[in-house]
Amino acid sequence: MAETLKKGSRVTGAVREKLAADLKKKYDSGASIRALAEETGRSYGFVHRMLSESGASLRGRGGATRGKKATSA
């Protein structure tokens, strides 16, 4: 799918819906937004917007959490 899109071209209609569905499927199976952006040749913001439109539940940023330390018993 990524090869058929020219960089910077508008993506509308059925093509947009198919791209959104493909991105959602890959994101749900563990791919990061940055990886998807690189794969499609689109920006992080574009991929983020497409995932939001497709109804994907976006993951948190991850990294270290600052909650209470778990004490070992």
N, CA, C and O atoms as CSV, one atom per row, in Angstrom:
chain,resi,resn,atom,element,x,y,z
A,1,MET,N,N,0.832,-1.202,0.000
A,1,MET,CA,C,0.000,0.000,0.000
A,1,MET,C,C,0.869,1.255,0.000
A,1,MET,O,O,0.561,2.223,-0.695
A,2,ALA,N,N,1.943,1.244,0.768
A,2,ALA,CA,C,2.782,2.430,0.924
A,2,ALA,C,C,3.422,2.849,-0.397
A,2,ALA,O,O,3.651,4.036,-0.627
A,3,GLU,N,N,3.714,1.873,-1.269
A,3,GLU,CA,C,4.390,2.187,-2.514
A,3,GLU,C,C,3.499,2.956,-3.479
A,3,GLU,O,O,4.001,3.685,-4.334
A,4,THR,N,N,2.172,2.803,-3.353
A,4,THR,CA,C,1.263,3.451,-4.288
A,4,THR,C,C,1.012,4.913,-3.936
A,4,THR,O,O,0.498,5.667,-4.763
A,5,LEU,N,N,1.367,5.323,-2.724
A,5,LEU,CA,C,1.135,6.702,-2.298
A,5,LEU,C,C,2.358,7.555,-2.578
A,5,LEU,O,O,3.477,7.192,-2.215
A,6,LYS,N,N,2.141,8.689,-3.225
A,6,LYS,CA,C,3.247,9.613,-3.421
A,6,LYS,C,C,3.370,10.477,-2.183
A,6,LYS,O,O,2.369,10.832,-1.560
A,7,LYS,N,N,4.593,10.812,-1.831
A,7,LYS,CA,C,4.827,11.623,-0.639
A,7,LYS,C,C,4.132,12.973,-0.783
A,7,LYS,O,O,4.297,13.667,-1.786
A,8,GLY,N,N,3.367,13.326,0.219
A,8,GLY,CA,C,2.694,14.621,0.223
A,8,GLY,C,C,1.369,14.651,-0.526
A,8,GLY,O,O,0.688,15.676,-0.528
A,9,SER,N,N,0.990,13.535,-1.169
A,9,SER,CA,C,-0.276,13.530,-1.904
A,9,SER,C,C,-1.442,13.401,-0.929
A,9,SER,O,O,-1.297,12.847,0.161
A,10,ARG,N,N,-2.584,13.913,-1.332
A,10,ARG,CA,C,-3.778,13.795,-0.499
A,10,ARG,C,C,-4.290,12.367,-0.553
A,10,ARG,O,O,-4.256,11.715,-1.596
A,11,VAL,N,N,-4.762,11.901,0.581
A,11,VAL,CA,C,-5.309,10.555,0.670
A,11,VAL,C,C,-6.764,10.702,1.075
A,11,VAL,O,O,-7.070,11.128,2.189
A,12,THR,N,N,-7.663,10.343,0.158
A,12,THR,CA,C,-9.086,10.541,0.423
A,12,THR,C,C,-9.888,9.306,0.032
A,12,THR,O,O,-9.388,8.401,-0.636
A,13,GLY,N,N,-11.121,9.295,0.460
A,13,GLY,CA,C,-12.071,8.265,0.051
A,13,GLY,C,C,-11.705,6.862,0.495
A,13,GLY,O,O,-11.255,6.639,1.619
A,14,ALA,N,N,-11.912,5.918,-0.422
A,14,ALA,CA,C,-11.696,4.506,-0.124
A,14,ALA,C,C,-10.229,4.211,0.170
A,14,ALA,O,O,-9.921,3.353,0.997
A,15,VAL,N,N,-9.324,4.920,-0.506
A,15,VAL,CA,C,-7.893,4.715,-0.282
A,15,VAL,C,C,-7.538,5.084,1.149
A,15,VAL,O,O,-6.757,4.391,1.800
A,16,ARG,N,N,-8.118,6.186,1.641
A,16,ARG,CA,C,-7.855,6.625,3.021
A,16,ARG,C,C,-8.387,5.611,4.028
A,16,ARG,O,O,-7.730,5.313,5.025
A,17,GLU,N,N,-9.574,5.087,3.762
A,17,GLU,CA,C,-10.169,4.102,4.664
A,17,GLU,C,C,-9.342,2.827,4.704
A,17,GLU,O,O,-9.151,2.246,5.772
A,18,LYS,N,N,-8.847,2.384,3.546
A,18,LYS,CA,C,-8.025,1.173,3.493
A,18,LYS,C,C,-6.699,1.396,4.216
A,18,LYS,O,O,-6.238,0.531,4.961
A,19,LEU,N,N,-6.091,2.554,3.993
A,19,LEU,CA,C,-4.827,2.870,4.662
A,19,LEU,C,C,-5.024,2.915,6.170
A,19,LEU,O,O,-4.205,2.384,6.920
A,20,ALA,N,N,-6.106,3.546,6.616
A,20,ALA,CA,C,-6.395,3.635,8.049
A,20,ALA,C,C,-6.574,2.241,8.641
A,20,ALA,O,O,-6.075,1.961,9.731
A,21,ALA,N,N,-7.281,1.368,7.930
A,21,ALA,CA,C,-7.498,0.004,8.419
A,21,ALA,C,C,-6.183,-0.766,8.486
A,21,ALA,O,O,-5.941,-1.493,9.449
A,22,ASP,N,N,-5.329,-0.611,7.468
A,22,ASP,CA,C,-4.031,-1.291,7.454
A,22,ASP,C,C,-3.147,-0.804,8.600
A,22,ASP,O,O,-2.515,-1.603,9.291
A,23,LEU,N,N,-3.109,0.515,8.793
A,23,LEU,CA,C,-2.294,1.080,9.865
A,23,LEU,C,C,-2.796,0.609,11.232
A,23,LEU,O,O,-2.002,0.272,12.110
A,24,LYS,N,N,-4.119,0.588,11.402
A,24,LYS,CA,C,-4.712,0.157,12.675
A,24,LYS,C,C,-4.338,-1.293,12.959
A,24,LYS,O,O,-3.982,-1.630,14.088
A,25,LYS,N,N,-4.416,-2.155,11.945
A,25,LYS,CA,C,-4.092,-3.566,12.124
A,25,LYS,C,C,-2.630,-3.734,12.545
A,25,LYS,O,O,-2.332,-4.509,13.453
A,26,LYS,N,N,-1.725,-3.012,11.891
A,26,LYS,CA,C,-0.305,-3.109,12.224
A,26,LYS,C,C,-0.019,-2.524,13.605
A,26,LYS,O,O,0.782,-3.069,14.365
A,27,TYR,N,N,-0.683,-1.402,13.926
A,27,TYR,CA,C,-0.485,-0.766,15.233
A,27,TYR,C,C,-0.986,-1.683,16.348
A,27,TYR,O,O,-0.327,-1.843,17.375
A,28,ASP,N,N,-2.160,-2.284,16.134
A,28,ASP,CA,C,-2.733,-3.179,17.138
A,28,ASP,C,C,-1.876,-4.426,17.345
A,28,ASP,O,O,-1.909,-5.037,18.414
A,29,SER,N,N,-1.104,-4.803,16.314
A,29,SER,CA,C,-0.241,-5.980,16.466
A,29,SER,C,C,1.140,-5.609,17.002
A,29,SER,O,O,2.027,-6.460,17.063
A,30,GLY,N,N,1.334,-4.330,17.397
A,30,GLY,CA,C,2.547,-3.961,18.115
A,30,GLY,C,C,3.473,-2.959,17.448
A,30,GLY,O,O,4.437,-2.519,18.075
A,31,ALA,N,N,3.220,-2.582,16.206
A,31,ALA,CA,C,4.095,-1.616,15.532
A,31,ALA,C,C,3.920,-0.230,16.159
A,31,ALA,O,O,2.825,0.130,16.591
A,32,SER,N,N,5.003,0.538,16.202
A,32,SER,CA,C,4.924,1.883,16.766
A,32,SER,C,C,4.466,2.877,15.697
A,32,SER,O,O,4.547,2.597,14.501
A,33,ILE,N,N,3.991,4.020,16.135
A,33,ILE,CA,C,3.577,5.056,15.195
A,33,ILE,C,C,4.777,5.499,14.372
A,33,ILE,O,O,4.661,5.703,13.164
A,34,ARG,N,N,5.928,5.648,15.017
A,34,ARG,CA,C,7.136,6.062,14.288
A,34,ARG,C,C,7.529,5.053,13.223
A,34,ARG,O,O,7.918,5.436,12.119
A,35,ALA,N,N,7.432,3.763,13.545
A,35,ALA,CA,C,7.767,2.717,12.574
A,35,ALA,C,C,6.794,2.759,11.394
A,35,ALA,O,O,7.204,2.611,10.243
A,36,LEU,N,N,5.516,2.958,11.681
A,36,LEU,CA,C,4.508,3.037,10.621
A,36,LEU,C,C,4.731,4.267,9.748
A,36,LEU,O,O,4.558,4.211,8.531
A,37,ALA,N,N,5.116,5.379,10.375
A,37,ALA,CA,C,5.380,6.606,9.627
A,37,ALA,C,C,6.555,6.393,8.673
A,37,ALA,O,O,6.509,6.817,7.518
A,38,GLU,N,N,7.592,5.744,9.156
A,38,GLU,CA,C,8.764,5.494,8.316
A,38,GLU,C,C,8.411,4.539,7.169
A,38,GLU,O,O,8.846,4.728,6.034
A,39,GLU,N,N,7.629,3.527,7.480
A,39,GLU,CA,C,7.239,2.525,6.489
A,39,GLU,C,C,6.403,3.134,5.362
A,39,GLU,O,O,6.570,2.779,4.195
A,40,THR,N,N,5.510,4.045,5.718
A,40,THR,CA,C,4.622,4.639,4.716
A,40,THR,C,C,5.188,5.902,4.083
A,40,THR,O,O,4.653,6.391,3.088
A,41,GLY,N,N,6.265,6.435,4.650
A,41,GLY,CA,C,6.826,7.675,4.117
A,41,GLY,C,C,6.008,8.897,4.499
A,41,GLY,O,O,6.104,9.945,3.860
A,42,ARG,N,N,5.208,8.758,5.538
A,42,ARG,CA,C,4.378,9.860,6.023
A,42,ARG,C,C,4.889,10.345,7.368
A,42,ARG,O,O,5.758,9.720,7.976
A,43,SER,N,N,4.348,11.451,7.823
A,43,SER,CA,C,4.782,12.012,9.097
A,43,SER,C,C,4.130,11.282,10.268
A,43,SER,O,O,3.125,10.588,10.115
A,44,TYR,N,N,4.736,11.462,11.441
A,44,TYR,CA,C,4.199,10.913,12.681
A,44,TYR,C,C,2.770,11.426,12.878
A,44,TYR,O,O,1.873,10.653,13.216
A,45,GLY,N,N,2.558,12.727,12.669
A,45,GLY,CA,C,1.247,13.342,12.868
A,45,GLY,C,C,0.186,12.760,11.956
A,45,GLY,O,O,-0.953,12.547,12.372
A,46,PHE,N,N,0.566,12.502,10.698
A,46,PHE,CA,C,-0.378,11.920,9.744
A,46,PHE,C,C,-0.814,10.534,10.221
A,46,PHE,O,O,-2.005,10.224,10.237
A,47,VAL,N,N,0.153,9.706,10.608
A,47,VAL,CA,C,-0.159,8.347,11.051
A,47,VAL,C,C,-0.996,8.393,12.332
A,47,VAL,O,O,-1.951,7.630,12.479
A,48,HIS,N,N,-0.639,9.282,13.252
A,48,HIS,CA,C,-1.389,9.439,14.503
A,48,HIS,C,C,-2.841,9.802,14.201
A,48,HIS,O,O,-3.761,9.237,14.791
A,49,ARG,N,N,-3.045,10.751,13.275
A,49,ARG,CA,C,-4.390,11.182,12.902
A,49,ARG,C,C,-5.173,10.040,12.255
A,49,ARG,O,O,-6.358,9.861,12.537
A,50,MET,N,N,-4.512,9.268,11.390
A,50,MET,CA,C,-5.185,8.149,10.733
A,50,MET,C,C,-5.605,7.093,11.758
A,50,MET,O,O,-6.693,6.526,11.660
A,51,LEU,N,N,-4.750,6.834,12.730
A,51,LEU,CA,C,-5.088,5.859,13.767
A,51,LEU,C,C,-6.262,6.352,14.609
A,51,LEU,O,O,-7.149,5.576,14.964
A,52,SER,N,N,-6.261,7.636,14.924
A,52,SER,CA,C,-7.365,8.205,15.700
A,52,SER,C,C,-8.674,8.101,14.931
A,52,SER,O,O,-9.711,7.753,15.496
A,53,GLU,N,N,-8.616,8.407,13.635
A,53,GLU,CA,C,-9.823,8.327,12.794
A,53,GLU,C,C,-10.333,6.900,12.685
A,53,GLU,O,O,-11.539,6.675,12.587
A,54,SER,N,N,-9.416,5.932,12.701
A,54,SER,CA,C,-9.822,4.538,12.530
A,54,SER,C,C,-10.351,3.926,13.824
A,54,SER,O,O,-10.849,2.800,13.819
A,55,GLY,N,N,-10.246,4.663,14.932
A,55,GLY,CA,C,-10.776,4.183,16.199
A,55,GLY,C,C,-9.807,3.337,16.999
A,55,GLY,O,O,-10.211,2.675,17.955
A,56,ALA,N,N,-8.536,3.347,16.630
A,56,ALA,CA,C,-7.537,2.577,17.375
A,56,ALA,C,C,-7.368,3.198,18.762
A,56,ALA,O,O,-7.390,4.420,18.911
A,57,SER,N,N,-7.201,2.344,19.775
A,57,SER,CA,C,-6.923,2.887,21.104
A,57,SER,C,C,-5.409,3.059,21.198
A,57,SER,O,O,-4.658,2.083,21.187
A,58,LEU,N,N,-4.980,4.303,21.290
A,58,LEU,CA,C,-3.563,4.617,21.257
A,58,LEU,C,C,-2.900,4.269,22.585
A,58,LEU,O,O,-3.452,4.509,23.659
A,59,ARG,N,N,-1.709,3.699,22.483
A,59,ARG,CA,C,-0.959,3.311,23.674
A,59,ARG,C,C,-0.306,4.541,24.292
A,59,ARG,O,O,-0.108,5.561,23.631
A,60,GLY,N,N,0.024,4.420,25.580
A,60,GLY,CA,C,0.738,5.486,26.263
A,60,GLY,C,C,2.176,5.563,25.775
A,60,GLY,O,O,2.614,4.727,24.984
A,61,ARG,N,N,2.900,6.549,26.239
A,61,ARG,CA,C,4.259,6.751,25.789
A,61,ARG,C,C,5.242,5.750,26.376
A,61,ARG,O,O,6.348,5.589,25.859
A,62,GLY,N,N,4.850,5.082,27.445
A,62,GLY,CA,C,5.747,4.091,28.036
A,62,GLY,C,C,6.850,4.747,28.841
A,62,GLY,O,O,6.698,5.873,29.316
A,63,GLY,N,N,7.946,4.052,28.993
A,63,GLY,CA,C,9.049,4.586,29.764
A,63,GLY,C,C,8.867,4.317,31.245
A,63,GLY,O,O,7.973,3.574,31.652
A,64,ALA,N,N,9.721,4.928,32.041
A,64,ALA,CA,C,9.689,4.715,33.485
A,64,ALA,C,C,8.448,5.366,34.087
A,64,ALA,O,O,8.041,6.459,33.692
A,65,THR,N,N,7.869,4.675,35.037
A,65,THR,CA,C,6.728,5.249,35.747
A,65,THR,C,C,7.219,5.746,37.101
A,65,THR,O,O,8.218,5.254,37.623
A,66,ARG,N,N,6.541,6.685,37.645
A,66,ARG,CA,C,6.990,7.286,38.899
A,66,ARG,C,C,6.078,6.943,40.066
A,66,ARG,O,O,5.934,7.721,41.009
A,67,GLY,N,N,5.471,5.778,39.990
A,67,GLY,CA,C,4.601,5.335,41.088
A,67,GLY,C,C,5.416,4.814,42.251
A,67,GLY,O,O,6.645,4.892,42.257
A,68,LYS,N,N,4.708,4.279,43.242
A,68,LYS,CA,C,5.383,3.710,44.417
A,68,LYS,C,C,6.223,2.521,43.991
A,68,LYS,O,O,5.854,1.780,43.079
A,69,LYS,N,N,7.340,2.345,44.648
A,69,LYS,CA,C,8.178,1.178,44.388
A,69,LYS,C,C,7.505,-0.061,44.969
A,69,LYS,O,O,6.948,-0.018,46.066
A,70,ALA,N,N,7.559,-1.140,44.242
A,70,ALA,CA,C,7.015,-2.391,44.745
A,70,ALA,C,C,8.015,-2.973,45.742
A,70,ALA,O,O,9.208,-3.075,45.460
A,71,THR,N,N,7.512,-3.344,46.890
A,71,THR,CA,C,8.416,-3.925,47.891
A,71,THR,C,C,8.360,-5.430,47.776
A,71,THR,O,O,7.275,-6.000,47.661
A,72,SER,N,N,9.500,-6.082,47.806
A,72,SER,CA,C,9.490,-7.540,47.731
A,72,SER,C,C,9.313,-8.122,49.134
A,72,SER,O,O,9.909,-7.654,50.104
A,73,ALA,N,N,8.489,-9.139,49.208
A,73,ALA,CA,C,8.179,-9.728,50.515
A,73,ALA,C,C,9.088,-10.851,50.889
A,73,ALA,O,O,8.939,-11.435,51.962
